[in-house]
């Protein structure tokens, strides 16, 4: 089998999609299948900054020129039998090349306010292409169920392949990041792209409610790229510290030192920060929404999705050492159920299913 893997997310985002692509490639390298040769296919030009018009121009070239004209040539030279698309906009394929798509979630339909205008346009095109794809991988059973219900895709053309965590990223050198934290002592951690769906607004309510009641909470460290376009935030609550993007090594240290990861997301296709935190023995405080029960199992500190429930959990986590220790112990056991090698092996099975049906 000769498979071209769309690796464009590595050059356009630092969020979970890029982590999936890196993890899949890492897993494939560890599995080393004898019956499959794969090649990354991408316009390898970084477009991580949000400065305009540079970002828009690079996006237009990637999606309108590279994807339509240059990608098919690269696939043809490689002799690809299958294109595995991992980004919102699928590159064109040579005639006869099969097509597999990874679908992360249906946030574009459920929460369109989370996306910029171009993302909505490009994402809608990607959703339409799902019906023409030979097969679709989803990153959770939750997303597969939504694809059947909201898109009408049959179960026979969907295969859930859950994401992984191997804990090796901390040994890989990354960009220099601060080793001195902006706080001393205990702190809570938030990890994610700072867009509305991640629900940082709920944590503002939590800290405000604590202050109004004369209660103190440990500081909150916030790791993730801060969108320049997030309006109306106002001044951060006392004790909040925005770290921006941090390397995997620094993120690992934050997980190990934090009292807990606080993850009040409204909607997830998977929820990699939850898995990565549990793997490092960091308790996770989150809600039973979307895919998170699949990922966290019985290891999470479950809350209702409201300020009162989160405030109670944060206070309990900070003062009840035995309850926190139970979650510290449960997390790694749950995380060991997931690995990038398993993700790669199951993805290879889908490749064989598409290219060698009946074998």
QUIZICOR-V781390 format. One line per field, one symbol per residue. phi: phi as a letter, one per 30 degrees, with the letter a starting at -180 (. if undefined). A space follows every 50 residues. Layout:
phi = ???
This chain:
phi = .bbccdceedcbaccddddddddddddddddhddcbcbbdbaddbdbcdc dcdeddddddddcccdddcdeeddddddiddbccdccdcdddbdejddbc bccdacddddbdddcdeddddddddddddddcddabcccadedddddddc ciddedcbbdbddbabicdddcebedbdccddbcidacbbblddbeddid edddddddddddcicccedccccldcddcdcididdeejdbdcidbdddd ddddedcddadcbdedabdbjeeddddedcicebcacdbhddddddhcdd cdbddbddddddddddddccdddddddeddeedddddbadddeddddddd edddcbdic
